[in-house]
Every structure is written in structure tokens, then in C-alpha cells.
Amino acid sequence: MDACRGGCGGIWFDNFELDKVDQAHQSLGAALIALEFDPKVKVEDARRNCPKCIDVVLMKHKFSPEKTVLVDECPKCGGVWLDGGELAQIRRHGPTAEDRKKAAQRFFDRAFIEDLARLKQRRADRLPR
């Protein structure tokens, strides 16, 4: 990871590095959030070139459907540029992987229970009294 300490506060993550710090429980990410930067330094919101692939323009997109922070990603090397403060937004927005897993389990439990109840009712309706 490369960071602009004391300047804009931007952080460059090579491919797959961001995955190691994007959740609130990851301690290295907490250290990166504490990175000192100068809020007076304004970064132009124009398109930027990848710092690794000089001739490639970074593409803006949402970090994920749940975490709608706009990030800049290189379509060639997969590196990601985060502006100052964006890592903190990513780490606090949206559900964690564990939250998503629990929600999926609740959904499947409800669906299964409802389907089972319907099957039991159909069976009961078909049985002679």
C-alpha cells in the first residue's frame, strides 16, 4: 500500500490488498484510517491514470452494492485508489460478511419453514379423516 501522508490522504492498493483492510475488524485498516492528511489539499475529481500502469485511466465505480463509496480501479492491474477518508467510509458502511451470512441463513430458515408448513398442510389435506 502506498499512502499520501500529510497531503491528500489518498491510498493506493495493489490488486487484492484492499481486501485485507476493508472490514472494521481488520487492525491494519484501523491504522490506515488514522493516516494524517491535510484537509486543505484538494484533489481534482478528474480522471486519473493508474500509478502502476501509467497509460491506463482508472475507472470509477461503487465499491460494492452495499458500500456505495466511489473508488477508482485500474482495469488492467486491478489496483484501487481511495481518496482521503474513503477507507473509513467503506469500513463503516453496509453489512459485514458475517452480517450477510446471518441474513442469508435467516432467509433460508424462513423459506424452508414456510415450504415445510405448506407441504405438511397439503399432506394433511390429502389424508383421509
Phi and psi in radians as a Rosetta constraint file:
Dihedral C 1 N 2 CA 2 C 2 CIRCULARHARMONIC -2.077 0.35
Dihedral N 2 CA 2 C 2 N 3 CIRCULARHARMONIC 2.334 0.35
Dihedral C 2 N 3 CA 3 C 3 CIRCULARHARMONIC -2.277 0.35
Dihedral N 3 CA 3 C 3 N 4 CIRCULARHARMONIC 2.592 0.35
Dihedral C 3 N 4 CA 4 C 4 CIRCULARHARMONIC -1.681 0.35
Dihedral N 4 CA 4 C 4 N 5 CIRCULARHARMONIC 1.459 0.35
Dihedral C 4 N 5 CA 5 C 5 CIRCULARHARMONIC -1.307 0.35
Dihedral N 5 CA 5 C 5 N 6 CIRCULARHARMONIC 2.358 0.35
Dihedral C 5 N 6 CA 6 C 6 CIRCULARHARMONIC 1.358 0.35
Dihedral N 6 CA 6 C 6 N 7 CIRCULARHARMONIC -0.165 0.35
Dihedral C 6 N 7 CA 7 C 7 CIRCULARHARMONIC -1.886 0.35
Dihedral N 7 CA 7 C 7 N 8 CIRCULARHARMONIC -2.097 0.35
Dihedral C 7 N 8 CA 8 C 8 CIRCULARHARMONIC -1.343 0.35
Dihedral N 8 CA 8 C 8 N 9 CIRCULARHARMONIC -0.316 0.35
Dihedral C 8 N 9 CA 9 C 9 CIRCULARHARMONIC 1.424 0.35
Dihedral N 9 CA 9 C 9 N 10 CIRCULARHARMONIC 0.154 0.35
Dihedral C 9 N 10 CA 10 C 10 CIRCULARHARMONIC -1.224 0.35
Dihedral N 10 CA 10 C 10 N 11 CIRCULARHARMONIC 2.683 0.35
Dihedral C 10 N 11 CA 11 C 11 CIRCULARHARMONIC -2.320 0.35
Dihedral N 11 CA 11 C 11 N 12 CIRCULARHARMONIC 2.304 0.35
Dihedral C 11 N 12 CA 12 C 12 CIRCULARHARMONIC -1.777 0.35
Dihedral N 12 CA 12 C 12 N 13 CIRCULARHARMONIC 2.240 0.35
Dihedral C 12 N 13 CA 13 C 13 CIRCULARHARMONIC -2.013 0.35
Dihedral N 13 CA 13 C 13 N 14 CIRCULARHARMONIC 2.144 0.35
Dihedral C 13 N 14 CA 14 C 14 CIRCULARHARMONIC -1.153 0.35
Dihedral N 14 CA 14 C 14 N 15 CIRCULARHARMONIC 2.906 0.35
Dihedral C 14 N 15 CA 15 C 15 CIRCULARHARMONIC -0.852 0.35
Dihedral N 15 CA 15 C 15 N 16 CIRCULARHARMONIC 2.252 0.35
Dihedral C 15 N 16 CA 16 C 16 CIRCULARHARMONIC 1.304 0.35
Dihedral N 16 CA 16 C 16 N 17 CIRCULARHARMONIC -0.063 0.35
Dihedral C 16 N 17 CA 17 C 17 CIRCULARHARMONIC -1.249 0.35
Dihedral N 17 CA 17 C 17 N 18 CIRCULARHARMONIC -0.642 0.35
Dihedral C 17 N 18 CA 18 C 18 CIRCULARHARMONIC -1.083 0.35
Dihedral N 18 CA 18 C 18 N 19 CIRCULARHARMONIC -0.555 0.35
Dihedral C 18 N 19 CA 19 C 19 CIRCULARHARMONIC -1.027 0.35
Dihedral N 19 CA 19 C 19 N 20 CIRCULARHARMONIC -0.394 0.35
Dihedral C 19 N 20 CA 20 C 20 CIRCULARHARMONIC -1.488 0.35
Dihedral N 20 CA 20 C 20 N 21 CIRCULARHARMONIC -0.141 0.35
Dihedral C 20 N 21 CA 21 C 21 CIRCULARHARMONIC -2.353 0.35
Dihedral N 21 CA 21 C 21 N 22 CIRCULARHARMONIC 0.074 0.35
Dihedral C 21 N 22 CA 22 C 22 CIRCULARHARMONIC -1.486 0.35
Dihedral N 22 CA 22 C 22 N 23 CIRCULARHARMONIC -0.073 0.35
Dihedral C 22 N 23 CA 23 C 23 CIRCULARHARMONIC -1.845 0.35
Dihedral N 23 CA 23 C 23 N 24 CIRCULARHARMONIC 2.563 0.35
Dihedral C 23 N 24 CA 24 C 24 CIRCULARHARMONIC -1.054 0.35
Dihedral N 24 CA 24 C 24 N 25 CIRCULARHARMONIC -0.474 0.35
Dihedral C 24 N 25 CA 25 C 25 CIRCULARHARMONIC -1.443 0.35
Dihedral N 25 CA 25 C 25 N 26 CIRCULARHARMONIC -0.107 0.35
Dihedral C 25 N 26 CA 26 C 26 CIRCULARHARMONIC -1.490 0.35
Dihedral N 26 CA 26 C 26 N 27 CIRCULARHARMONIC 2.041 0.35
Dihedral C 26 N 27 CA 27 C 27 CIRCULARHARMONIC -1.154 0.35
Dihedral N 27 CA 27 C 27 N 28 CIRCULARHARMONIC -0.614 0.35
Dihedral C 27 N 28 CA 28 C 28 CIRCULARHARMONIC -1.078 0.35
Dihedral N 28 CA 28 C 28 N 29 CIRCULARHARMONIC -0.628 0.35
Dihedral C 28 N 29 CA 29 C 29 CIRCULARHARMONIC -1.096 0.35
Dihedral N 29 CA 29 C 29 N 30 CIRCULARHARMONIC -0.636 0.35
Dihedral C 29 N 30 CA 30 C 30 CIRCULARHARMONIC -1.088 0.35
Dihedral N 30 CA 30 C 30 N 31 CIRCULARHARMONIC -0.681 0.35
Dihedral C 30 N 31 CA 31 C 31 CIRCULARHARMONIC -1.153 0.35
Dihedral N 31 CA 31 C 31 N 32 CIRCULARHARMONIC -0.662 0.35
Dihedral C 31 N 32 CA 32 C 32 CIRCULARHARMONIC -1.224 0.35
Dihedral N 32 CA 32 C 32 N 33 CIRCULARHARMONIC -0.558 0.35
Dihedral C 32 N 33 CA 33 C 33 CIRCULARHARMONIC -1.137 0.35
Dihedral N 33 CA 33 C 33 N 34 CIRCULARHARMONIC -0.571 0.35
Dihedral C 33 N 34 CA 34 C 34 CIRCULARHARMONIC -1.374 0.35
Dihedral N 34 CA 34 C 34 N 35 CIRCULARHARMONIC 0.027 0.35
Dihedral C 34 N 35 CA 35 C 35 CIRCULARHARMONIC -0.979 0.35
Dihedral N 35 CA 35 C 35 N 36 CIRCULARHARMONIC 2.202 0.35
Dihedral C 35 N 36 CA 36 C 36 CIRCULARHARMONIC -1.328 0.35
Dihedral N 36 CA 36 C 36 N 37 CIRCULARHARMONIC 2.344 0.35
Dihedral C 36 N 37 CA 37 C 37 CIRCULARHARMONIC -2.519 0.35
Dihedral N 37 CA 37 C 37 N 38 CIRCULARHARMONIC 2.842 0.35
Dihedral C 37 N 38 CA 38 C 38 CIRCULARHARMONIC -1.657 0.35
Dihedral N 38 CA 38 C 38 N 39 CIRCULARHARMONIC 1.930 0.35
Dihedral C 38 N 39 CA 39 C 39 CIRCULARHARMONIC -1.123 0.35
Dihedral N 39 CA 39 C 39 N 40 CIRCULARHARMONIC -0.271 0.35
Dihedral C 39 N 40 CA 40 C 40 CIRCULARHARMONIC -1.333 0.35
Dihedral N 40 CA 40 C 40 N 41 CIRCULARHARMONIC -0.371 0.35
Dihedral C 40 N 41 CA 41 C 41 CIRCULARHARMONIC -1.303 0.35
Dihedral N 41 CA 41 C 41 N 42 CIRCULARHARMONIC 2.055 0.35
Dihedral C 41 N 42 CA 42 C 42 CIRCULARHARMONIC -1.794 0.35
Dihedral N 42 CA 42 C 42 N 43 CIRCULARHARMONIC 2.277 0.35
Dihedral C 42 N 43 CA 43 C 43 CIRCULARHARMONIC -1.773 0.35
Dihedral N 43 CA 43 C 43 N 44 CIRCULARHARMONIC 2.236 0.35
Dihedral C 43 N 44 CA 44 C 44 CIRCULARHARMONIC -1.094 0.35
Dihedral N 44 CA 44 C 44 N 45 CIRCULARHARMONIC 2.421 0.35
Dihedral C 44 N 45 CA 45 C 45 CIRCULARHARMONIC -1.487 0.35
Dihedral N 45 CA 45 C 45 N 46 CIRCULARHARMONIC 0.399 0.35
Dihedral C 45 N 46 CA 46 C 46 CIRCULARHARMONIC -1.386 0.35
Dihedral N 46 CA 46 C 46 N 47 CIRCULARHARMONIC 2.948 0.35
Dihedral C 46 N 47 CA 47 C 47 CIRCULARHARMONIC -1.136 0.35
Dihedral N 47 CA 47 C 47 N 48 CIRCULARHARMONIC 2.473 0.35
Dihedral C 47 N 48 CA 48 C 48 CIRCULARHARMONIC -2.103 0.35
Dihedral N 48 CA 48 C 48 N 49 CIRCULARHARMONIC 2.723 0.35
Dihedral C 48 N 49 CA 49 C 49 CIRCULARHARMONIC -1.540 0.35
Dihedral N 49 CA 49 C 49 N 50 CIRCULARHARMONIC 2.634 0.35
Dihedral C 49 N 50 CA 50 C 50 CIRCULARHARMONIC -1.140 0.35
Dihedral N 50 CA 50 C 50 N 51 CIRCULARHARMONIC 2.347 0.35
Dihedral C 50 N 51 CA 51 C 51 CIRCULARHARMONIC -1.216 0.35
Dihedral N 51 CA 51 C 51 N 52 CIRCULARHARMONIC -0.331 0.35
Dihedral C 51 N 52 CA 52 C 52 CIRCULARHARMONIC -1.672 0.35
Dihedral N 52 CA 52 C 52 N 53 CIRCULARHARMONIC -0.743 0.35
Dihedral C 52 N 53 CA 53 C 53 CIRCULARHARMONIC -1.892 0.35
Dihedral N 53 CA 53 C 53 N 54 CIRCULARHARMONIC 1.349 0.35
Dihedral C 53 N 54 CA 54 C 54 CIRCULARHARMONIC -0.812 0.35
Dihedral N 54 CA 54 C 54 N 55 CIRCULARHARMONIC -0.598 0.35
Dihedral C 54 N 55 CA 55 C 55 CIRCULARHARMONIC -1.568 0.35
Dihedral N 55 CA 55 C 55 N 56 CIRCULARHARMONIC 0.110 0.35
Dihedral C 55 N 56 CA 56 C 56 CIRCULARHARMONIC -1.938 0.35
Dihedral N 56 CA 56 C 56 N 57 CIRCULARHARMONIC 2.340 0.35
Dihedral C 56 N 57 CA 57 C 57 CIRCULARHARMONIC -1.540 0.35
Dihedral N 57 CA 57 C 57 N 58 CIRCULARHARMONIC 2.346 0.35
Dihedral C 57 N 58 CA 58 C 58 CIRCULARHARMONIC -1.197 0.35
Dihedral N 58 CA 58 C 58 N 59 CIRCULARHARMONIC 2.504 0.35
Dihedral C 58 N 59 CA 59 C 59 CIRCULARHARMONIC -1.818 0.35
Dihedral N 59 CA 59 C 59 N 60 CIRCULARHARMONIC 2.340 0.35
Dihedral C 59 N 60 CA 60 C 60 CIRCULARHARMONIC -1.523 0.35
Dihedral N 60 CA 60 C 60 N 61 CIRCULARHARMONIC 2.401 0.35
Dihedral C 60 N 61 CA 61 C 61 CIRCULARHARMONIC -2.801 0.35
Dihedral N 61 CA 61 C 61 N 62 CIRCULARHARMONIC 2.898 0.35
Dihedral C 61 N 62 CA 62 C 62 CIRCULARHARMONIC -1.227 0.35
Dihedral N 62 CA 62 C 62 N 63 CIRCULARHARMONIC 2.491 0.35
Dihedral C 62 N 63 CA 63 C 63 CIRCULARHARMONIC -0.990 0.35
Dihedral N 63 CA 63 C 63 N 64 CIRCULARHARMONIC -0.788 0.35
Dihedral C 63 N 64 CA 64 C 64 CIRCULARHARMONIC -2.823 0.35
Dihedral N 64 CA 64 C 64 N 65 CIRCULARHARMONIC 2.946 0.35
Dihedral C 64 N 65 CA 65 C 65 CIRCULARHARMONIC -1.039 0.35
Dihedral N 65 CA 65 C 65 N 66 CIRCULARHARMONIC -0.602 0.35
Dihedral C 65 N 66 CA 66 C 66 CIRCULARHARMONIC -1.450 0.35
Dihedral N 66 CA 66 C 66 N 67 CIRCULARHARMONIC -0.537 0.35
Dihedral C 66 N 67 CA 67 C 67 CIRCULARHARMONIC -1.978 0.35
Dihedral N 67 CA 67 C 67 N 68 CIRCULARHARMONIC 1.673 0.35
Dihedral C 67 N 68 CA 68 C 68 CIRCULARHARMONIC -1.501 0.35
Dihedral N 68 CA 68 C 68 N 69 CIRCULARHARMONIC 0.378 0.35
Dihedral C 68 N 69 CA 69 C 69 CIRCULARHARMONIC -1.176 0.35
Dihedral N 69 CA 69 C 69 N 70 CIRCULARHARMONIC 2.287 0.35
Dihedral C 69 N 70 CA 70 C 70 CIRCULARHARMONIC -1.378 0.35
Dihedral N 70 CA 70 C 70 N 71 CIRCULARHARMONIC 2.181 0.35
Dihedral C 70 N 71 CA 71 C 71 CIRCULARHARMONIC -2.101 0.35
Dihedral N 71 CA 71 C 71 N 72 CIRCULARHARMONIC 2.845 0.35
Dihedral C 71 N 72 CA 72 C 72 CIRCULARHARMONIC -1.914 0.35
Dihedral N 72 CA 72 C 72 N 73 CIRCULARHARMONIC 2.154 0.35
Dihedral C 72 N 73 CA 73 C 73 CIRCULARHARMONIC -2.204 0.35
Dihedral N 73 CA 73 C 73 N 74 CIRCULARHARMONIC 2.477 0.35
Dihedral C 73 N 74 CA 74 C 74 CIRCULARHARMONIC -1.450 0.35
Dihedral N 74 CA 74 C 74 N 75 CIRCULARHARMONIC 2.142 0.35
Dihedral C 74 N 75 CA 75 C 75 CIRCULARHARMONIC -1.249 0.35
Dihedral N 75 CA 75 C 75 N 76 CIRCULARHARMONIC -0.219 0.35
Dihedral C 75 N 76 CA 76 C 76 CIRCULARHARMONIC -1.617 0.35
Dihedral N 76 CA 76 C 76 N 77 CIRCULARHARMONIC -0.962 0.35
Dihedral C 76 N 77 CA 77 C 77 CIRCULARHARMONIC -1.732 0.35
Dihedral N 77 CA 77 C 77 N 78 CIRCULARHARMONIC -0.221 0.35
Dihedral C 77 N 78 CA 78 C 78 CIRCULARHARMONIC 1.426 0.35
Dihedral N 78 CA 78 C 78 N 79 CIRCULARHARMONIC 0.090 0.35
Dihedral C 78 N 79 CA 79 C 79 CIRCULARHARMONIC -1.211 0.35
Dihedral N 79 CA 79 C 79 N 80 CIRCULARHARMONIC 2.734 0.35
Dihedral C 79 N 80 CA 80 C 80 CIRCULARHARMONIC -2.246 0.35
Dihedral N 80 CA 80 C 80 N 81 CIRCULARHARMONIC 2.320 0.35
Dihedral C 80 N 81 CA 81 C 81 CIRCULARHARMONIC -1.826 0.35
Dihedral N 81 CA 81 C 81 N 82 CIRCULARHARMONIC 2.203 0.35
Dihedral C 81 N 82 CA 82 C 82 CIRCULARHARMONIC -1.965 0.35
Dihedral N 82 CA 82 C 82 N 83 CIRCULARHARMONIC 2.279 0.35
Dihedral C 82 N 83 CA 83 C 83 CIRCULARHARMONIC -1.249 0.35
Dihedral N 83 CA 83 C 83 N 84 CIRCULARHARMONIC 2.848 0.35
Dihedral C 83 N 84 CA 84 C 84 CIRCULARHARMONIC -0.917 0.35
Dihedral N 84 CA 84 C 84 N 85 CIRCULARHARMONIC 2.251 0.35
Dihedral C 84 N 85 CA 85 C 85 CIRCULARHARMONIC 1.583 0.35
Dihedral N 85 CA 85 C 85 N 86 CIRCULARHARMONIC -0.264 0.35
Dihedral C 85 N 86 CA 86 C 86 CIRCULARHARMONIC -1.225 0.35
Dihedral N 86 CA 86 C 86 N 87 CIRCULARHARMONIC -0.594 0.35
Dihedral C 86 N 87 CA 87 C 87 CIRCULARHARMONIC -1.090 0.35
Dihedral N 87 CA 87 C 87 N 88 CIRCULARHARMONIC -0.716 0.35
Dihedral C 87 N 88 CA 88 C 88 CIRCULARHARMONIC -1.083 0.35
Dihedral N 88 CA 88 C 88 N 89 CIRCULARHARMONIC -0.698 0.35
Dihedral C 88 N 89 CA 89 C 89 CIRCULARHARMONIC -1.128 0.35
Dihedral N 89 CA 89 C 89 N 90 CIRCULARHARMONIC -0.741 0.35
Dihedral C 89 N 90 CA 90 C 90 CIRCULARHARMONIC -1.094 0.35
Dihedral N 90 CA 90 C 90 N 91 CIRCULARHARMONIC -0.740 0.35
Dihedral C 90 N 91 CA 91 C 91 CIRCULARHARMONIC -1.247 0.35
Dihedral N 91 CA 91 C 91 N 92 CIRCULARHARMONIC -0.396 0.35
Dihedral C 91 N 92 CA 92 C 92 CIRCULARHARMONIC -1.818 0.35
Dihedral N 92 CA 92 C 92 N 93 CIRCULARHARMONIC -0.288 0.35
Dihedral C 92 N 93 CA 93 C 93 CIRCULARHARMONIC -1.514 0.35
Dihedral N 93 CA 93 C 93 N 94 CIRCULARHARMONIC 2.500 0.35
Dihedral C 93 N 94 CA 94 C 94 CIRCULARHARMONIC 1.288 0.35
Dihedral N 94 CA 94 C 94 N 95 CIRCULARHARMONIC 2.984 0.35
Dihedral C 94 N 95 CA 95 C 95 CIRCULARHARMONIC -1.333 0.35
Dihedral N 95 CA 95 C 95 N 96 CIRCULARHARMONIC 2.689 0.35
Dihedral C 95 N 96 CA 96 C 96 CIRCULARHARMONIC -1.425 0.35
Dihedral N 96 CA 96 C 96 N 97 CIRCULARHARMONIC 3.013 0.35
Dihedral C 96 N 97 CA 97 C 97 CIRCULARHARMONIC -1.056 0.35
Dihedral N 97 CA 97 C 97 N 98 CIRCULARHARMONIC -0.672 0.35
Dihedral C 97 N 98 CA 98 C 98 CIRCULARHARMONIC -1.147 0.35
Dihedral N 98 CA 98 C 98 N 99 CIRCULARHARMONIC -0.704 0.35
Dihedral C 98 N 99 CA 99 C 99 CIRCULARHARMONIC -1.068 0.35
Dihedral N 99 CA 99 C 99 N 100 CIRCULARHARMONIC -0.751 0.35
Dihedral C 99 N 100 CA 100 C 100 CIRCULARHARMONIC -1.125 0.35
Dihedral N 100 CA 100 C 100 N 101 CIRCULARHARMONIC -0.707 0.35
Dihedral C 100 N 101 CA 101 C 101 CIRCULARHARMONIC -1.098 0.35
Dihedral N 101 CA 101 C 101 N 102 CIRCULARHARMONIC -0.781 0.35
Dihedral C 101 N 102 CA 102 C 102 CIRCULARHARMONIC -1.120 0.35
Dihedral N 102 CA 102 C 102 N 103 CIRCULARHARMONIC -0.713 0.35
Dihedral C 102 N 103 CA 103 C 103 CIRCULARHARMONIC -1.120 0.35
Dihedral N 103 CA 103 C 103 N 104 CIRCULARHARMONIC -0.716 0.35
Dihedral C 103 N 104 CA 104 C 104 CIRCULARHARMONIC -1.119 0.35
Dihedral N 104 CA 104 C 104 N 105 CIRCULARHARMONIC -0.714 0.35
Dihedral C 104 N 105 CA 105 C 105 CIRCULARHARMONIC -1.107 0.35
Dihedral N 105 CA 105 C 105 N 106 CIRCULARHARMONIC -0.735 0.35
Dihedral C 105 N 106 CA 106 C 106 CIRCULARHARMONIC -1.093 0.35
Dihedral N 106 CA 106 C 106 N 107 CIRCULARHARMONIC -0.732 0.35
Dihedral C 106 N 107 CA 107 C 107 CIRCULARHARMONIC -1.056 0.35
Dihedral N 107 CA 107 C 107 N 108 CIRCULARHARMONIC -0.878 0.35
Dihedral C 107 N 108 CA 108 C 108 CIRCULARHARMONIC -1.145 0.35
Dihedral N 108 CA 108 C 108 N 109 CIRCULARHARMONIC -0.645 0.35
Dihedral C 108 N 109 CA 109 C 109 CIRCULARHARMONIC -1.067 0.35
Dihedral N 109 CA 109 C 109 N 110 CIRCULARHARMONIC -0.830 0.35
Dihedral C 109 N 110 CA 110 C 110 CIRCULARHARMONIC -1.091 0.35
Dihedral N 110 CA 110 C 110 N 111 CIRCULARHARMONIC -0.807 0.35
Dihedral C 110 N 111 CA 111 C 111 CIRCULARHARMONIC -1.078 0.35
Dihedral N 111 CA 111 C 111 N 112 CIRCULARHARMONIC -0.755 0.35
Dihedral C 111 N 112 CA 112 C 112 CIRCULARHARMONIC -1.141 0.35
Dihedral N 112 CA 112 C 112 N 113 CIRCULARHARMONIC -0.778 0.35
Dihedral C 112 N 113 CA 113 C 113 CIRCULARHARMONIC -1.100 0.35
Dihedral N 113 CA 113 C 113 N 114 CIRCULARHARMONIC -0.763 0.35
Dihedral C 113 N 114 CA 114 C 114 CIRCULARHARMONIC -1.139 0.35
Dihedral N 114 CA 114 C 114 N 115 CIRCULARHARMONIC -0.752 0.35
Dihedral C 114 N 115 CA 115 C 115 CIRCULARHARMONIC -1.103 0.35
Dihedral N 115 CA 115 C 115 N 116 CIRCULARHARMONIC -0.735 0.35
Dihedral C 115 N 116 CA 116 C 116 CIRCULARHARMONIC -1.093 0.35
Dihedral N 116 CA 116 C 116 N 117 CIRCULARHARMONIC -0.733 0.35
Dihedral C 116 N 117 CA 117 C 117 CIRCULARHARMONIC -1.101 0.35
Dihedral N 117 CA 117 C 117 N 118 CIRCULARHARMONIC -0.725 0.35
Dihedral C 117 N 118 CA 118 C 118 CIRCULARHARMONIC -1.112 0.35
Dihedral N 118 CA 118 C 118 N 119 CIRCULARHARMONIC -0.739 0.35
Dihedral C 118 N 119 CA 119 C 119 CIRCULARHARMONIC -1.096 0.35
Dihedral N 119 CA 119 C 119 N 120 CIRCULARHARMONIC -0.743 0.35
Dihedral C 119 N 120 CA 120 C 120 CIRCULARHARMONIC -1.101 0.35
Dihedral N 120 CA 120 C 120 N 121 CIRCULARHARMONIC -0.719 0.35
Dihedral C 120 N 121 CA 121 C 121 CIRCULARHARMONIC -1.135 0.35
Dihedral N 121 CA 121 C 121 N 122 CIRCULARHARMONIC -0.760 0.35
Dihedral C 121 N 122 CA 122 C 122 CIRCULARHARMONIC -1.062 0.35
Dihedral N 122 CA 122 C 122 N 123 CIRCULARHARMONIC -0.733 0.35
Dihedral C 122 N 123 CA 123 C 123 CIRCULARHARMONIC -1.119 0.35
Dihedral N 123 CA 123 C 123 N 124 CIRCULARHARMONIC -0.763 0.35
Dihedral C 123 N 124 CA 124 C 124 CIRCULARHARMONIC -1.114 0.35
Dihedral N 124 CA 124 C 124 N 125 CIRCULARHARMONIC -0.660 0.35
Dihedral C 124 N 125 CA 125 C 125 CIRCULARHARMONIC -1.152 0.35
Dihedral N 125 CA 125 C 125 N 126 CIRCULARHARMONIC -0.535 0.35
Dihedral C 125 N 126 CA 126 C 126 CIRCULARHARMONIC -1.484 0.35
Dihedral N 126 CA 126 C 126 N 127 CIRCULARHARMONIC -0.372 0.35
Dihedral C 126 N 127 CA 127 C 127 CIRCULARHARMONIC -1.267 0.35
Dihedral N 127 CA 127 C 127 N 128 CIRCULARHARMONIC 2.480 0.35
Dihedral C 127 N 128 CA 128 C 128 CIRCULARHARMONIC -1.207 0.35
Dihedral N 128 CA 128 C 128 N 129 CIRCULARHARMONIC 2.580 0.35
